[in-house]
Amino acid sequence: MKIDPFLVEQYLGAYEDSVDLNIAETCVDPFALGEFLKFAGREDFLEELKALRLTYGHIEGSLNLREGIAELYDFMKPENILVAGGAIGANFLVFYSFVEPGDTVISIFPAYQQLYSLPKSFGATVKLLPLREENQWLPDLNELSDLVDSKTKLIVVNNPHNPTGSLLGADDLKQICAIAEEADSFLLCDETYRGLYIRPKQSIPSAADLSQKAIVTGSFSKSFSLTGIRLGWIAGGRDVIEQCKAHREYTTISNGLIDDALATLALKRKQRIFKRNLGLIRTNHLILSQWVEDEPLIQWIPSVAGSVAFLKHSLKMPSADLCLRLIEEKGTLLVPGSCFDMDAYLRIGYGCKTETLKSGLSRFKDFLNSYR
Ligand SMILES: Cc1ncc(COP(=O)(O)O)c(C=O)c1O
């Protein structure tokens, strides 16, 4: 089966282990295992795990895990949750379960490439719904309505959004749900970065709580800082979960029992974890905002959620050359906009440790000073 190269994943895979300073990542300062257990007040946890029989375990994910995930929503129950291999596995399963050749899939652009390249590879006609800087990187919903046709199977959005850090509010989300309902198509809302809001007290509903037609994917990689357990999930109606389960049996059987146990523990400590992570991203966002304000070669629409931002550069060189020189001359990693087919931009991640962000921005500043 033909598939386009996944540019951002290839780029990170090529460079992230060899640079001094990674300010390209999307994760929020992932825990070391010992650090997590201490943070959770469960340093005895590994001892307890020794009794765990390493069978396939619970096929859909343990009941405790699915109960904990369901509590992240207003109206979801454990039977509305299916555990998957990261949000990437969850998204894959949704496309694999629903998209057939000849279907239309409407996806936002720019976006995490999986959201438009994968349905294309499954034979769908993919129509791109542009997110524009002048519209705060949000979709024009009239444009979305115009793209819908009789073959539209899925509308795909990502909220909060990678790579721009934009955030659809409740009204827009409701309207998108209404468009999907009217078209009798599904809405896939990738909510991998849910909960990571820069403004205090911000709260945005999950699409899963707004419409029977919404299928939501979520993750332990970002707001829970447990990227290495590789767990995510699908939340949706019973029929959606059944359809995904039927396809999952051919790819997964079950997820890892140790990962399941760690994720269940994280859900029990979610308030503490979210507090840690919101503190970190808000501090880092402020540092980044001040840096951008002082830097004439860089502009942005400030990100409002998630852990990434899209910076517009005015250097007279392709973004790939800029990022390669930044790696070679300053040992610092950013993602070139070319990985998102948007060459004038760079993606920065501000979920890293504050010292890493400060040092990375300082080296980027040195690089820009040498260019001036
Ligand atoms: C929008 C989006 N969806 C899904 C994923 C995959 O996340 P996970 O680590 O949960 O597989 C990412 C990772 O960066 C992402 O940005």
Ligand as a Chemical Component Dictionary entry (heavy atoms), coordinates in Angstrom:
data_LIG
# 
_chem_comp.id                   LIG 
_chem_comp.type                 NON-POLYMER 
_chem_comp.pdbx_formal_charge   0 
_chem_comp.three_letter_code    LIG 
# 
loop_
_chem_comp_atom.comp_id 
_chem_comp_atom.atom_id 
_chem_comp_atom.alt_atom_id 
_chem_comp_atom.type_symbol 
_chem_comp_atom.charge 
_chem_comp_atom.model_Cartn_x 
_chem_comp_atom.model_Cartn_y 
_chem_comp_atom.model_Cartn_z 
_chem_comp_atom.pdbx_ordinal 
LIG C1 C1 C 0 -1.911 15.697 16.844 1  
LIG C2 C2 C 0 -1.208 14.457 17.267 2  
LIG N1 N1 N 0 -1.870 13.305 17.251 3  
LIG C3 C3 C 0 -1.293 12.165 17.631 4  
LIG C4 C4 C 0 0.022  12.133 18.041 5  
LIG C5 C5 C 0 0.627  10.843 18.492 6  
LIG O1 O1 O 0 0.714  10.821 19.893 7  
LIG P1 P1 P 0 0.990  9.519  20.748 8  
LIG O2 O2 O 0 2.321  9.698  21.373 9  
LIG O3 O3 O 0 -0.101 9.448  21.750 10 
LIG O4 O4 O 0 0.954  8.353  19.818 11 
LIG C6 C6 C 0 0.762  13.312 18.067 12 
LIG C7 C7 C 0 2.180  13.294 18.483 13 
LIG O5 O5 O 0 2.891  14.270 18.452 14 
LIG C8 C8 C 0 0.128  14.510 17.673 15 
LIG O6 O6 O 0 0.777  15.680 17.687 16 
# 
loop_
_chem_comp_bond.comp_id 
_chem_comp_bond.atom_id_1 
_chem_comp_bond.atom_id_2 
_chem_comp_bond.value_order 
_chem_comp_bond.pdbx_ordinal 
LIG C1 C2 SING 1  
LIG C2 N1 SING 2  
LIG C2 C8 DOUB 3  
LIG N1 C3 DOUB 4  
LIG C3 C4 SING 5  
LIG C4 C5 SING 6  
LIG C4 C6 DOUB 7  
LIG C5 O1 SING 8  
LIG O1 P1 SING 9  
LIG P1 O2 DOUB 10 
LIG P1 O3 SING 11 
LIG P1 O4 SING 12 
LIG C6 C7 SING 13 
LIG C6 C8 SING 14 
LIG C7 O5 DOUB 15 
LIG C8 O6 SING 16 
# 
